[in-house]
Amino acid sequence: MSSAEQVQTRREEAIAFFHVNQTGRNAVERVVALFFSVAAIAGSVGVAAGTPDVLLPLPALLFLLLSYMFQQYADLTVLGCTRRRLEDLVNSEIGAKGLVYETAVAQIRQVNPLVRSVRFLQALLGLVVLGAFAVATVVAIRDHDTLILVGYLCGTILAIVSFGYSYLQMLNTPRITGEKLAEQGLDDERLIWISNQLFDEAREAARPDEFERQTFERLIRSGLSINT
């Protein structure tokens, strides 16, 4: 395969990853909509029926929805990291910024001020879950016998374990993806030729209002000023 054919193949695959990425994002949006719908329906049914018992399965269901959402975000991270590698490969080969979605565009919603609305929504999701968990626990303790309480606690605790494990796996996805790509010969294929570990360390030093490029430029200037 010639160099031009290789660049074309990688470009087409990067485009394919973009479409898959957007499909995954739509799936996450549907989960968020379902999350609020389930909470609203449970509250409405409880009011209509005049009983809070309908809240008992709600915390477990909400924790499982969050767990599924984290799994979706992990899938998106794998796709994003892989597409970033493909973009770097193509851009390095052509010597220009031919593909820019992961290297520039995707970061815009990940820094201040636009990221604040995302953080607000995430905090709201957390408050809904905690509120449902607190209310349902009070209902289970006050109004039911030991068997129902044990069943409620077991189901909810298992859902919380799934939620926590999915969250941890989501946080570890960028590192694991980088390691797996490296095992397949796709390591360190960036326009900035540094090790994968150093690249991750530099990204962790990013300020809330910085783009990735600004972070690297700041760190490099800081290192140069120390050595001069």
Residue pairs with C-beta under 8 A, 6 or more apart in sequence:
1 9
3 93
6 93
7 90
7 93
7 94
10 86
10 89
10 90
10 93
11 86
11 90
11 98
11 99
13 86
14 83
14 86
14 87
14 90
14 99
17 79
17 82
17 83
17 86
18 83
18 101
20 79
21 76
21 79
21 80
21 83
24 72
24 75
24 76
24 79
25 76
27 72
28 69
28 72
28 73
28 76
31 65
31 68
31 69
31 72
32 69
32 121
32 125
34 65
35 62
35 65
35 66
35 69
35 125
35 128
36 128
38 58
38 61
38 62
38 65
39 58
39 62
39 128
39 132
42 54
42 55
42 58
42 132
43 55
45 54
46 52
46 53
46 54
46 55
52 135
52 139
52 143
53 139
53 143
55 132
55 135
55 136
55 139
56 136
56 139
56 140
56 148
56 152
57 155
58 132
58 136
59 129
59 132
59 133
59 136
59 137
59 156
59 159
60 155
60 156
60 158
60 159
61 159
62 128
62 129
62 132
62 133
63 129
63 156
63 159
63 160
63 162
63 163
64 159
64 162
64 163
66 125
66 129
66 163
66 166
67 159
67 162
67 163
67 165
67 166
67 167
68 166
70 163
70 166
70 167
70 169
70 170
71 166
71 169
71 170
73 170
74 166
74 169
74 170
74 173
77 170
77 173
77 174
77 177
78 173
78 177
80 102
80 106
81 173
81 174
81 177
81 178
81 181
82 177
82 181
83 101
83 102
84 102
84 103
85 181
85 186
85 189
85 190
86 99
87 99
87 100
87 101
87 102
87 103
88 103
88 189
88 190
88 191
89 186
89 189
90 98
90 99
91 97
91 98
91 99
91 103
91 191
92 189
92 190
92 191
97 103
97 104
103 212
104 211
104 213
107 211
107 212
108 114
108 211
109 115
109 118
111 208
111 209
111 210
111 211
112 208
112 209
113 209
115 208
133 156
136 152
136 156
137 152
137 156
140 148
140 149
140 152
140 153
141 149
144 152
174 200
175 200
178 187
178 196
178 200
179 196
181 187
182 188
182 196
187 196
188 194
188 195
188 196
190 199
192 199
192 216
194 202
202 215
202 216
202 219
203 212
203 215
205 215
205 219
206 212
206 215
207 215
210 218
